[in-house]
Amino acid sequence: MYILLAPQEEAADFLRFLHREDIMQLMYEKAGAVTPDSRFKPEWFNTNSDTAINKWTNEYPLFWYQYLLPTNLESEGAIASWTVTGSR
């Protein structure tokens, strides 16, 4: 039973890590990644386009900021895991 639960707990710990305030701010500073979290602070935005998109999300409830993973995470993270696990 522990073997089945351990990966779930590790995944939950990783998600909690990604949603820490300092990590959300760092991910935005380094990669422009906007974490879909109500605690993400609009004052962290450093481009006019991000500020405008944030304004639209407040004005139009069905509009959201699409979160895209940074390219290197996609290529070095997801693809590498497919290679190791053999899944796609």
Secondary structure, DSSP 8 states (H G I E B T S, - for coil): -HHHHHHHHHHHHHHHHHTSHHHHHHHHHHH----S-TT--GGG--SHHHHHHHHHHHH-TT--------HHHIIIIIHHHHHHH---
